[in-house]
Amino acid sequence: MAEGERGLLGDLEEKVSHFLMKYQELKRERDELAATLSAEREKTVHLERRLELLAQDRDKVKTRIDQLLLRLKGIDM
């Protein structure tokens, strides 16, 4: 192999190695982001359920207040 070919192949090997390192780095970053996204989705589901329960509680309180107001209106003064 001529000296010039070794230099070209050496450059190519270096670039391929750099490319593979970057590829592995991006895969690792993608996996971390996917895990973060999954955790955030779980939090969202939990918060949506909590919001639903709070809305139900609010509706129960509103109903009870309305009932009390009706009872008060029914009292003769």
Secondary structure, 3 states (H helix, E strand, C coil): CCHHHHHHHHHHHHHHHHHHHHHHHHHHHHHHHHHHHHHHHHHHHHHHHHHHHHHHHHHHHHHHHHHHHHHHHCCCC
